[in-house]
Amino acid sequence: MIEDLLPDSVVAVETHGQADAENITLYPEEAALVARSVAKRRREFALVRACARRAMEKLGVPPQPVLPGERGAPQWPAGLTGSMTHCDGYCAAALVRAADLASLGIDAEPHGPLPDGVLDSVSLPDERIRLRHLAASRPGIHWDRLLFSAKESVYKAWFPLTGIWLDFAEADIDILVDPGEFPRGRLRAELLVPGPVLGGQRRGVFEGRWTVRDGLVATSVVVPHA
């Protein structure tokens, strides 16, 4: 599912359903991070790292630990950049050579409405207006959850380039529908703070894709080099 939203240069590995995590061996430094976590957290932590290591192998990079860095962002092997996501019944990792993309972000969420009150705290007034139009013209999609996922993907692509926090209100995201591919489409995120400088130019817009499938909402954002 995630692979369909990414360029060919990106390697994506995913697991669906209640995959077995008991036989996944974590590196000692990884295991120490979740030693006191609940079983669900340990399972998802192991599964998404197994996905990441399979992606490393496909790129010809020896498997190695994936440890959280600043603000929890995964620290990737030299020469690679990527993103991970997990939710109930789904885990995925996407990796690419840093020479091919400046950054990327992926996110998956259960396809259901956001809890009451959450949308107002994660969205801008103009975004909520556009969501209402989408809901009227394309019912059956939980557009609020899709917007939330898109915000997560934007942040995951943003942080490795800047090393600073991006608030939900600092990116204005337009969800675009491709009629011939529905329920798939594109994302356009206008950054409302100074964007990262790439190739001597400040990047003020991030773009990506979205899909709804198999009870999940999935989004991706890719940031090419200049």
Order of alpha helices (4+ residues) and beta strands (2+ residues): beta-alpha-alpha-beta-beta-beta-beta-beta-alpha-alpha-alpha-beta-beta-beta-beta-beta-beta
